[in-house]
Amino acid sequence: MKTPIWAAILACAVLQPASSAASPYEEDEEEQGHFPAPVYRYFDTREAAEAAMNRDIKFADEMGHHHQGAVDMSRAYLDDPRGTNPFLQKMAGAIIYNQEFEIAWLEDLKRRVSAGPDPLLQIGDMGLIRLPAGLTGMEHKARFQKAPVLSVMEPVSAQVPSDYDVMFAKAMKMHHQMGVEMAHEYNNDPAGGNKVIREINIGIIRDQMMEIGILSDFIAQYPGNPDAIQIEPEMHEMMKMHESGMPHHN
């Protein structure tokens, strides 16, 4: 059987000597080379700085709400009596742990950016305006290490997925795809020049594309027709989506 590409990537990422591997829920002991620091952007007009500030705050707010949807969906799976699949239980726990960290990072970024433009120099209509962009390397400041959703030493699922398992997996896969699109949209936007947001987005794209592949493999193990399983309205609401699959805002 052909090895999925995500499995090969994951193997390279996690196959390391046991003595150097840290628990995903423990502090990162490695300090050397870690320099979390505030980042700033510079503009020649206050108007340009304010436009960038508003763009960054809007994105951080929307991505934070989006991540909260994944957290709520994961908690709903764990709290539901039908949520008994060991693999999905591990994935849901990892999603909660990882995305709550990113929500906190985005909140910190919003707080820093909201401090607003700081005029450093003004000559006539032109000037040098400094705008906070957030804190790079937040994972080192917080001594955070991501929880893995899967180990190469275990299968995607040790038991046949149930209808409820497939429903959750389809909903989370769709939700992740939306997050990847949001991250790409900001990173490809000429106005999306915040280095810290781009740093966060690179992680979102990498991690959630990996999880989309894993969820696709999980769904493929269902013995029936996964297309016939509808996502429950409660899941749609938690991921802030209409039945059409398009995002909406309250």
C-alpha positions in Angstrom: 0.0 0.0 0.0 1.3 3.4 -0.9 2.3 5.5 2.1 0.3 8.8 2.3 2.6 11.8 1.8 1.5 13.2 5.1 2.8 10.1 6.8 6.2 10.5 5.3 6.4 14.1 6.3 5.3 13.2 9.9 7.8 10.5 10.1 10.7 12.9 9.4 9.3 15.3 11.9 8.9 12.9 14.9 11.5 10.2 14.4 14.2 11.4 16.8 16.1 9.9 19.7 13.8 9.2 22.7 16.2 11.0 25.0 15.7 14.3 23.2 11.9 14.0 22.7 9.8 16.1 25.1 6.2 15.4 26.1 3.9 17.6 24.1 2.4 18.8 27.4 5.7 19.7 29.0 7.8 22.9 28.8 10.3 23.2 26.0 13.7 22.9 27.8 15.7 24.1 24.9 16.5 27.8 25.4 19.6 28.4 23.1 18.8 30.5 20.0 15.2 31.4 21.2 14.8 35.1 21.1 11.1 36.1 21.4 10.9 39.8 20.7 8.3 42.5 19.9 8.1 43.4 16.2 7.3 46.8 14.6 6.3 48.0 11.2 7.2 51.4 9.8 5.1 53.7 7.6 5.5 57.2 6.2 2.0 58.3 6.9 -0.4 57.9 9.9 -3.1 56.9 7.5 -1.1 54.0 6.1 -0.2 52.8 9.6 -3.9 53.0 10.7 -5.0 51.0 7.7 -2.5 48.3 8.5 -3.5 48.3 12.1 -7.2 47.8 11.2 -6.3 45.0 8.7 -4.3 43.2 11.3 -6.8 43.5 14.1 -9.6 42.3 11.8 -7.6 39.2 10.7 -6.5 38.4 14.3 -10.1 38.7 15.5 -11.5 36.5 12.7 -8.9 33.8 13.0 -9.3 33.8 16.7 -13.0 33.2 16.3 -12.3 30.6 13.7 -9.9 28.7 16.1 -12.5 28.9 18.8 -14.9 27.1 16.5 -12.4 24.2 16.3 -12.0 24.2 20.0 -15.8 24.1 20.6 -16.2 21.3 18.0 -13.5 19.2 19.7 -15.0 19.7 23.1 -18.4 18.7 21.7 -16.9 15.4 20.4 -15.2 14.6 23.7 -18.4 15.4 25.7 -20.7 13.4 23.4 -21.3 9.8 24.5 -20.9 8.9 20.8 -17.3 10.3 20.7 -15.5 7.1 21.6 -12.9 6.7 18.9 -9.4 6.8 20.5 -7.7 8.5 17.6 -10.3 11.2 17.3 -10.2 11.7 21.1 -6.5 12.3 20.9 -6.8 14.6 17.9 -9.6 16.6 19.6 -7.5 17.0 22.7 -4.5 18.2 20.6 -6.7 20.6 18.7 -7.9 22.2 21.9 -4.4 22.5 23.4 -2.8 23.8 20.2 -5.5 26.2 19.1 -6.1 27.7 22.5 -2.4 28.7 22.5 -2.8 30.3 19.1 -5.9 32.1 20.3 -3.9 33.5 23.2 -1.1 34.5 20.7 -3.6 36.3 18.5 -5.1 38.1 21.5 -1.6 39.3 22.5 -1.1 40.5 19.0 -4.3 42.4 18.9 -3.5 44.0 22.2 0.0 45.1 21.0 -1.3 46.3 17.5 -4.2 48.2 19.1 -1.6 50.5 20.9 -1.7 52.3 17.5 0.7 54.3 15.5 3.7 56.0 17.2 5.0 59.0 15.3 8.8 59.0 15.5 9.6 61.7 13.0 7.5 64.3 11.2 8.7 66.5 8.3 5.9 68.3 6.6 3.3 65.8 5.3 5.8 62.9 5.6 7.1 61.1 8.6 8.3 57.9 10.2 5.4 56.1 12.0 6.0 53.0 14.0 3.3 50.4 14.5 3.5 47.4 16.8 3.1 44.1 15.0 3.0 41.6 17.8 5.5 39.3 19.4 7.5 36.8 17.3 8.5 33.5 18.9 5.6 33.4 21.3 5.9 29.7 21.7 9.4 30.1 23.2 8.2 32.9 25.5 5.3 30.7 26.7 7.5 27.6 26.8 4.9 26.0 24.5 5.3 22.7 22.5 2.6 21.6 20.2 0.7 18.4 21.0 0.9 15.9 18.1 -2.4 14.6 16.6 -0.7 11.4 15.5 2.4 9.3 16.0 4.0 7.2 13.3 4.0 4.4 15.9 0.2 4.2 15.8 -2.5 3.8 13.1 -4.9 6.6 12.1 -7.7 4.5 13.7 -7.6 1.3 15.7 -11.3 0.8 15.3 -13.8 1.2 12.5 -15.2 4.8 12.3 -18.8 5.2 13.3 -21.3 7.6 11.6 -20.7 10.1 14.3 -16.9 9.8 13.9 -17.1 10.5 10.2 -19.5 13.4 10.8 -17.0 15.0 13.1 -14.0 14.3 10.8 -15.8 15.8 7.8 -16.7 18.9 9.8 -13.2 19.4 11.1 -11.7 18.8 7.7 -14.0 21.5 6.2 -13.2 23.8 9.1 -9.4 23.4 8.6 -9.8 24.1 4.9 -11.4 27.4 5.7 -8.5 28.2 8.1 -5.9 27.5 5.4 -7.8 29.7 2.9 -7.9 32.5 5.5 -4.2 32.2 6.1 -3.3 32.1 2.4 -5.6 35.1 1.8 -3.8 37.3 4.3 -0.3 36.1 3.3 -1.0 36.8 -0.4 -2.5 40.2 0.3 -0.1 43.1 -0.4 -1.7 44.9 2.6 -1.1 41.8 4.8 2.5 42.7 5.8 2.5 41.8 9.5 5.5 39.5 10.0 4.0 37.9 13.2 0.7 37.1 11.5 2.6 35.6 8.6 4.6 33.5 11.1 1.3 32.3 12.7 -0.2 31.6 9.3 2.7 29.5 8.1 2.1 27.2 11.1 -1.6 27.1 10.4 -1.1 26.2 6.8 1.5 23.5 7.6 -0.4 21.9 10.6 -3.9 22.1 9.2 -2.9 20.7 5.8 -1.3 17.8 7.6 -4.5 17.3 9.6 -6.7 17.5 6.5 -4.7 14.6 5.0 -5.0 12.6 8.2 -8.7 13.2 8.4 -9.1 12.2 4.8 -7.4 8.9 5.5 -9.6 8.4 8.6 -12.8 9.0 6.6 -11.6 6.6 3.9 -11.7 3.8 6.5 -15.5 4.1 6.9 -17.1 1.0 5.5 -20.1 2.9 4.2 -20.6 5.9 2.0 -19.2 9.0 3.9 -20.9 11.3 1.4 -24.2 10.2 2.8 -23.4 11.4 6.3 -24.6 14.9 6.9 -22.8 17.4 9.2 -25.1 18.1 12.2 -26.5 21.7 12.5 -24.8 22.1 15.9 -21.4 21.4 14.3 -22.1 23.9 11.5 -23.0 26.5 14.1 -19.8 25.9 16.1 -17.7 26.4 13.0 -19.8 29.4 12.1 -21.0 28.0 8.8 -24.2 27.7 6.8 -25.3 24.3 5.5 -23.8 25.5 2.2 -20.3 25.4 3.8 -19.8 29.1 3.4 -18.6 31.1 6.4 -21.0 33.5 8.1 -20.6 35.9 11.0 -23.0 36.6 13.8 
